[in-house]
Amino acid sequence: MGHAGRCLDPRRTSCEDGDVNSPVTPWVLAGRIFAIIGMAFTAAACILLLIIPEWLYGAVAGLMFFPFFGMIVLVERFQSKHGLIGPEGDAESVE
């Protein structure tokens, strides 16, 4: 899928062809998005319910934050285990 010779900036010696080279799957992206939206919604609901003050509902909303937090932890561990994030194996070392 390489486009040899095709660069976005023809004046540069090292070039980027504009293609997305990320191996992250759509399922990982969907998991991240769902977990982050869930964390944001439950945290906001918790804060608003505690301001009202509805202590019981606020505490329940606060506890509902943790499954979404656990989901993002699992997604990130899956990514690092399968080499989807983290340091590149063939990256040039910075001296």
C-alpha positions in Angstrom: 0.0 0.0 0.0 3.0 2.2 -0.1 3.0 5.1 -2.4 6.7 5.3 -3.3 7.8 8.8 -4.3 4.6 10.5 -3.3 5.2 13.1 -0.5 3.0 15.8 0.9 6.0 18.2 0.9 8.3 17.6 -2.1 11.0 19.8 -0.6 11.7 17.5 2.3 14.0 14.5 2.1 12.1 12.4 4.7 8.5 12.4 3.6 5.0 11.6 4.9 2.6 10.3 2.3 -0.5 11.3 4.3 -1.7 7.7 4.8 -2.9 6.6 8.2 -0.4 4.0 9.4 -2.0 3.4 12.8 -2.8 -0.3 13.5 -5.6 0.6 15.9 -8.8 -1.3 15.1 -12.3 0.2 15.0 -13.2 -1.9 18.0 -10.5 -0.3 20.1 -11.6 3.1 19.0 -15.2 2.3 19.8 -14.2 1.0 23.2 -12.3 4.2 24.0 -15.0 6.5 22.9 -17.7 4.6 24.7 -15.7 4.4 27.9 -14.8 8.1 27.8 -18.3 9.3 27.1 -19.6 7.0 29.9 -17.0 8.4 32.4 -17.9 11.9 31.4 -21.6 11.4 31.7 -21.5 9.6 35.0 -19.1 12.1 36.5 -21.3 15.0 35.4 -24.4 13.4 36.7 -22.7 12.7 40.0 -21.6 16.3 40.4 -25.0 17.7 39.4 -26.9 15.3 41.7 -24.6 16.1 44.6 -25.2 19.9 44.0 -29.0 19.5 44.2 -28.5 17.6 46.9 -29.7 14.1 46.0 -27.1 12.2 48.0 -28.2 8.6 47.2 -28.6 9.2 43.4 -25.3 11.1 43.4 -23.5 8.2 45.1 -25.0 5.7 42.6 -23.9 7.9 39.7 -20.5 8.2 41.3 -20.3 4.4 41.6 -21.3 4.0 38.0 -18.2 5.9 37.0 -15.9 2.9 37.9 -17.2 0.3 35.4 -16.4 2.8 32.6 -13.0 3.5 34.1 -12.3 -0.2 34.3 -13.3 -0.5 30.6 -10.8 2.1 29.5 -8.1 0.4 31.6 -8.9 -2.9 29.9 -8.9 -1.3 26.4 -5.5 0.3 27.0 -4.0 -2.9 28.4 -5.3 -4.8 25.4 -3.6 -2.2 23.1 -0.3 -2.3 24.9 -0.3 -6.1 25.0 -0.9 -6.4 21.3 1.6 -3.7 20.4 -0.9 -1.2 19.2 0.4 1.6 21.5 3.8 2.2 23.1 7.3 2.5 21.7 8.0 1.4 18.2 10.3 -1.5 17.8 12.1 -0.1 14.8 12.0 3.6 15.8 15.2 5.6 15.4 16.8 6.4 18.8 17.1 10.1 19.7 20.7 10.9 20.7 
